Amino acid sequence: MRVFFVSGSDTNVGKTHTTLNLVRLLQAQGKKALAIKPIETGVQTLPQDCLLHLKDAQNLFPHFTLQDINLYSLPLPASPFVADSLGEIDIQKIFSHITALSDEVEILLIEGAGGLFVPIKRDYFMLSFALELQERFESEVIFVCDDRLGMLNRLLSGKFILESKGLKSHYFINLREREEFERTSLPFLLSSSTPFESNLEQLAQEIMRTFHKVP
């Protein structure tokens, strides 16, 4: 099973949108692709992001339930560490769940909550999770960045952090204003040869190329 951790430069940058569409593209190419979001905060009734992932999952795994997609739903719209006031989150339970999915899933996308330095525990962040995920599953990171003003700083900061930690990563820019992006950001990205994708179909092909690199 190939594993990809979807993180981002911040919250609300398009991680769920990116993850959903990648899974759909991979499924359309015949792969048993699944997205999960182990921790979702800001949940008042049901975890809305995870419901979307479940709907796509049931195309291939009709027996899957919400519990296969989401392990922890927390009401407070905050970091998992703050939202988990009862200390319920068990990191090892999440890893055990991922391992169990390998019996059925070929490509697993794991959507994180917020950005790389969002805390899950006091001394354990989304970045810590990504590092442990790579150690256990030879996973790769998909780093999503929106195209708002300041995108270059956010993208390059994320790239610096991920590279300094030795995390193999793909960089996706969630374009909403292509003309503005091409005017204000693209010239530097091209001149500096900064690797990035802004087309989901091309990113899906990158993922497909890794598929036969069995850990």
C-alpha positions in Angstrom: 0.0 0.0 0.0 1.3 3.4 -1.0 0.6 6.1 1.7 0.4 9.9 1.2 -0.1 12.4 4.0 -1.9 15.5 2.9 -0.9 18.6 4.8 -0.9 22.2 4.0 0.4 25.7 4.6 -2.6 26.5 6.9 -6.2 25.6 7.6 -8.7 26.2 4.8 -6.2 26.0 2.0 -8.0 23.2 0.1 -6.7 20.0 1.6 -10.1 18.3 1.6 -10.8 19.5 -2.0 -7.4 18.2 -3.1 -7.7 14.9 -1.3 -11.2 14.2 -2.6 -10.4 14.9 -6.2 -7.1 12.9 -6.1 -9.0 9.9 -4.8 -11.6 10.2 -7.6 -8.9 10.5 -10.2 -7.0 7.5 -8.9 -10.2 5.4 -8.6 -11.0 6.3 -12.2 -7.6 4.8 -13.2 -8.6 1.6 -11.6 -6.7 1.9 -8.3 -8.2 1.0 -4.9 -7.7 4.5 -3.6 -9.1 5.6 -0.2 -8.9 8.9 1.8 -9.2 9.0 5.5 -9.1 11.9 8.0 -8.3 10.3 11.4 -8.9 13.5 13.4 -11.5 16.1 12.5 -12.2 19.1 14.8 -15.0 21.6 14.8 -17.6 18.8 14.5 -21.0 19.7 15.9 -23.0 16.6 14.7 -21.1 14.6 12.1 -17.6 15.1 10.6 -18.4 16.8 7.3 -15.1 16.3 5.6 -15.1 12.6 6.5 -18.6 12.1 5.2 -17.4 13.3 1.8 -14.5 10.8 2.0 -16.9 8.1 3.0 -19.1 8.7 0.1 -16.2 8.2 -2.3 -14.9 5.2 -0.3 -18.1 3.4 -0.7 -17.7 3.3 -4.5 -15.1 0.6 -3.9 -15.6 -0.4 -0.3 -19.4 -0.5 0.2 -18.9 -2.1 3.6 -16.9 0.8 5.0 -18.5 3.0 7.6 -17.7 6.4 9.0 -15.5 4.7 11.7 -13.2 3.4 8.9 -12.6 7.0 7.8 -12.6 8.9 11.0 -11.3 7.8 14.4 -11.7 11.1 16.4 -14.4 13.8 16.0 -14.0 16.7 18.3 -16.5 19.6 18.7 -14.1 22.5 19.4 -12.8 24.2 16.2 -9.2 24.2 17.4 -6.1 22.1 17.1 -6.5 18.4 18.1 -4.4 19.0 21.2 -6.8 21.8 22.5 -9.9 20.1 21.2 -9.1 16.8 22.8 -9.8 18.0 26.3 -10.3 14.4 27.6 -7.0 13.1 26.1 -8.8 10.5 23.9 -6.5 10.6 20.9 -4.3 7.5 20.7 -1.6 7.9 18.0 -0.8 4.2 18.0 -4.4 3.4 17.4 -4.3 5.5 14.3 -1.2 3.7 13.0 -2.8 0.3 13.8 -5.9 1.4 11.8 -3.7 2.4 8.8 -1.9 -1.0 8.9 -5.3 -2.8 8.9 -6.4 -0.9 5.8 -3.4 -2.3 3.8 -5.3 -5.6 3.3 -7.8 -3.8 1.0 -6.3 -0.5 -0.1 -3.7 0.2 -2.8 -3.3 3.9 -2.4 -4.2 5.6 0.9 -4.4 9.4 1.3 -4.4 10.6 4.9 -5.8 14.1 5.4 -4.2 16.0 8.3 -5.9 18.7 10.4 -4.4 22.1 9.6 -0.7 22.7 8.9 2.5 21.0 9.8 2.9 22.5 13.3 -0.7 21.9 14.5 -0.3 20.0 17.8 -1.9 16.6 18.3 -0.2 16.1 21.7 1.8 18.6 23.7 5.1 17.5 22.1 3.7 15.8 19.0 2.6 17.7 15.9 1.3 16.9 12.4 4.9 17.1 11.3 5.8 14.5 13.9 3.0 12.3 12.6 4.3 12.7 9.0 7.8 11.6 10.2 6.5 8.6 11.9 4.3 7.7 9.0 7.3 7.8 6.7 9.3 5.6 9.0 6.5 3.0 9.2 5.1 3.1 5.7 7.7 5.0 3.5 4.9 7.5 2.9 5.2 10.8 1.0 3.7 14.2 1.8 1.4 16.2 -0.4 1.8 19.8 0.8 -1.1 22.0 -0.3 -0.8 25.8 -0.5 -3.4 28.3 -1.5 -2.7 31.1 -3.9 -3.4 34.1 -1.7 -0.9 36.9 -1.4 2.0 35.6 0.5 1.9 32.2 -1.1 5.6 32.2 -2.0 6.6 32.6 1.6 4.2 29.9 2.8 5.2 27.4 0.0 8.9 28.0 0.5 8.7 27.8 4.3 6.8 24.5 4.0 9.3 23.2 1.5 12.3 24.2 3.7 10.7 22.4 6.7 9.9 19.2 4.9 13.3 19.0 3.1 15.1 19.7 6.4 13.3 16.7 7.9 14.0 14.4 5.0 10.4 14.1 4.1 9.8 13.2 0.4 7.1 15.7 -0.7 4.9 16.9 -3.6 3.9 20.5 -3.6 0.4 21.4 -4.9 -0.8 25.0 -5.4 -4.6 25.2 -5.1 -5.3 27.9 -7.7 -8.3 30.1 -7.4 -7.1 33.1 -9.3 -4.8 31.8 -12.0 -4.3 35.1 -13.8 -3.1 36.8 -10.5 -0.9 33.7 -9.7 0.8 33.9 -13.1 1.4 37.6 -12.7 2.7 37.7 -9.1 4.1 34.2 -8.2 4.8 32.1 -11.2 7.8 34.1 -12.4 9.8 33.3 -9.3 8.7 29.7 -9.2 9.9 29.2 -12.8 13.2 31.1 -12.3 14.1 29.2 -9.2 13.0 25.8 -10.5 10.8 25.3 -7.5 8.9 22.0 -7.9 5.2 22.3 -7.8 1.9 21.2 -9.4 -1.2 23.2 -9.9 -3.1 20.6 -12.0 -4.7 17.7 -10.1 -4.5 15.4 -13.0 -0.8 15.8 -13.2 -0.4 15.3 -9.5 -2.5 12.1 -9.8 0.0 10.9 -12.4 2.9 11.6 -10.1 1.2 9.4 -7.5 0.6 6.7 -10.0 4.3 6.7 -10.9 5.2 5.9 -7.3 2.7 3.0 -7.2 5.0 0.2 -8.1 7.7 1.4 -5.7 6.6 -1.1 -3.1 8.0 -0.3 0.4 
